[in-house]
């Protein structure tokens, strides 16, 4: 998807650094043409923030089909019909997180988890095998009732930790009988995780491409 294909009068999210802190704000996409899209400018203390004061800018658009991430877009300030606007441009297509084919990131990380059922919980140690926007895979040698939920804390970055609650939708027992793989599904797609997974996969792909280029 190209940036200019986002429909007018839909909600987008602008992510950026401002005064040393990361921010994200939902904004309406007001206009578009063949070269750019136009969104309302952001204010701080009643004053419009110039586009030149925002850094590392990403724009995301969410639809029923998936999450579209436009990374490091160009931004400039204009006035139009008495409105203060940002002009957003990029030649790059969106990075797509498809809800139906959500990227899955292998982790193999030892974690503590809670098995929650009927307002009761049991703490267990397990392995977070993989994770995606829509669910996670848990490895454990503990037998868990399929009607229970599995809850873990997952740190997306140094400042943000997500509490993930998965409904067990699949159980695979190891052939040697020493453990189980629990496939868990979230109640709804987690955008924060989707962006984290997409970023990590993109970073790994860049490393692989660099190795190929160096060979």
C-alpha positions in Angstrom: 0.0 0.0 0.0 1.2 3.5 -0.8 0.7 6.4 1.6 -1.5 8.3 -0.8 -3.9 5.3 -1.0 -5.1 5.8 2.5 -8.7 7.0 2.3 -9.5 10.6 3.3 -11.4 11.2 6.6 -9.9 8.1 8.2 -7.8 7.9 11.4 -4.1 7.5 11.2 -1.5 7.5 14.0 1.6 9.7 14.0 4.6 8.5 16.0 7.5 10.8 16.6 10.2 12.0 19.0 9.7 15.5 20.4 11.9 17.1 23.1 13.6 13.8 23.7 10.4 11.7 24.3 8.5 9.3 22.1 4.9 10.2 21.4 2.0 8.8 19.3 -1.2 10.7 18.5 -4.3 9.7 16.5 -5.1 12.3 13.8 -7.6 12.5 10.9 -6.3 12.3 7.4 -7.9 15.4 5.9 -6.7 15.6 2.2 -4.5 13.7 -0.2 -3.2 14.0 -3.7 -0.9 12.0 -5.9 2.2 13.1 -4.0 1.2 13.5 -0.3 -1.4 13.3 2.5 -2.3 16.1 4.8 -3.1 15.9 8.5 -3.8 18.4 11.3 -0.7 19.9 12.9 -0.1 19.1 16.6 -0.1 21.7 19.3 1.8 22.0 22.5 0.5 24.6 25.1 -1.8 26.0 22.5 1.0 26.6 19.9 1.5 24.6 16.7 4.6 22.5 16.8 6.7 23.1 13.6 7.3 19.9 11.6 11.1 20.5 11.9 10.8 19.9 15.7 9.6 16.3 15.2 12.0 13.5 14.5 12.0 9.8 13.5 8.4 10.1 12.3 6.3 7.0 11.5 2.7 7.0 10.3 0.4 4.0 10.8 -3.0 3.2 9.3 -5.2 0.4 10.6 -7.9 -1.3 8.6 -9.8 -4.6 8.8 -7.2 -6.2 6.6 -4.1 -5.2 8.7 -1.8 -2.6 10.1 0.1 -0.5 7.6 3.3 1.1 8.9 5.0 3.9 6.9 8.5 4.4 8.4 10.5 7.6 8.6 8.2 9.7 6.5 9.0 13.3 5.5 7.0 16.0 7.2 6.6 19.7 6.6 4.3 22.4 7.9 1.8 24.5 5.8 -1.2 26.7 6.2 -4.3 25.8 4.1 -7.8 27.3 4.3 -6.9 28.8 7.7 -5.7 25.4 9.0 -2.3 24.5 10.2 -1.4 21.2 8.6 1.5 18.8 8.1 2.3 17.5 4.7 3.3 13.8 4.9 5.3 12.2 2.1 7.2 9.0 1.4 8.1 7.0 -1.7 8.2 3.7 0.3 5.3 1.3 0.4 4.0 0.4 3.9 5.3 -2.4 6.0 2.2 -4.6 6.4 1.2 -6.5 9.5 -1.6 -8.8 8.1 -4.1 -9.8 10.8 -4.9 -13.0 8.9 -1.2 -13.9 8.3 0.4 -12.1 11.3 4.1 -12.1 11.4 5.4 -14.5 14.0 8.7 -13.9 15.9 10.6 -16.8 17.4 11.9 -16.0 20.9 12.6 -19.2 22.9 12.6 -17.1 26.1 12.2 -18.4 29.6 9.4 -16.6 31.4 7.1 -16.8 34.4 3.4 -17.1 33.6 0.1 -17.3 35.3 -2.5 -20.0 34.5 -5.8 -18.3 35.2 -9.1 -20.1 35.7 -12.3 -19.1 37.6 -10.6 -16.2 39.3 -7.9 -18.5 40.6 -4.3 -18.6 39.3 -1.2 -20.8 39.4 2.3 -19.5 38.7 4.4 -21.6 36.4 7.8 -21.4 34.6 7.6 -21.9 30.9 9.1 -20.9 27.5 7.7 -18.2 25.3 8.3 -20.0 22.0 7.0 -17.3 19.7 4.8 -14.3 19.5 2.7 -12.3 17.0 0.1 -9.6 17.0 -2.7 -12.2 17.4 -1.2 -14.8 19.7 1.7 -16.6 21.3 3.2 -20.1 21.6 4.0 -21.4 25.1 6.1 -24.5 25.9 5.6 -26.2 29.3 5.9 -29.5 31.0 2.8 -28.6 33.0 -0.6 -30.0 32.0 -3.0 -27.0 31.6 -6.7 -27.1 31.3 -7.7 -25.8 27.9 -10.4 -23.6 29.4 -7.8 -21.7 31.3 -6.0 -18.6 30.1 -2.2 -18.0 30.1 -1.0 -14.6 31.2 2.6 -13.3 30.9 4.4 -10.0 31.2 6.2 -9.0 28.0 8.6 -6.1 27.8 8.2 -4.4 24.4 11.0 -1.9 25.2 12.8 -0.5 28.3 9.8 1.8 29.0 6.8 -0.3 28.2 5.6 -3.7 29.4 2.5 -5.4 28.1 0.4 -7.9 30.0 -0.6 -10.6 27.5 -3.6 -12.9 28.2 -4.0 -15.8 25.7 -6.9 -18.2 25.3 -5.7 -21.7 24.7 -6.8 -22.7 21.2 -4.5 -25.6 20.5 -2.4 -28.2 22.5 0.3 -30.3 21.0 2.0 -33.0 23.2 5.6 -33.8 22.5 6.2 -37.3 21.2 8.3 -38.3 24.2 5.6 -37.2 26.6 7.8 -34.6 28.4 5.8 -31.5 27.6 3.3 -29.5 25.6 3.1 -26.7 23.1 0.1 -24.4 23.9 -1.1 -22.2 21.1 -2.8 -19.2 22.6 -4.9 -16.5 20.9 -5.4 -12.9 22.1 -9.0 -11.6 22.4 -8.1 -8.9 19.8 -5.0 -8.1 17.7 -2.4 -6.2 19.8 -1.1 -3.3 17.7 1.9 -2.6 20.0 3.0 -6.2 19.6 2.4 -6.1 15.9 4.7 -3.1 15.5 7.3 -4.7 17.8 7.3 -8.0 15.8 7.4 -6.2 12.5 10.3 -4.0 13.6 12.3 -7.0 14.9 11.7 -9.0 11.7 12.7 -6.0 9.6 15.9 -5.6 11.6 16.8 -9.3 11.2 16.1 -9.0 7.4 18.4 -6.0 7.2 21.2 -7.9 9.0 20.7 -10.9 6.6 20.9 -8.6 3.6 24.0 -6.9 4.9 25.7 -10.3 5.3 24.8 -11.2 1.8 26.2 -7.9 0.5 29.4 -8.4 2.4 29.9 -11.9 1.1 
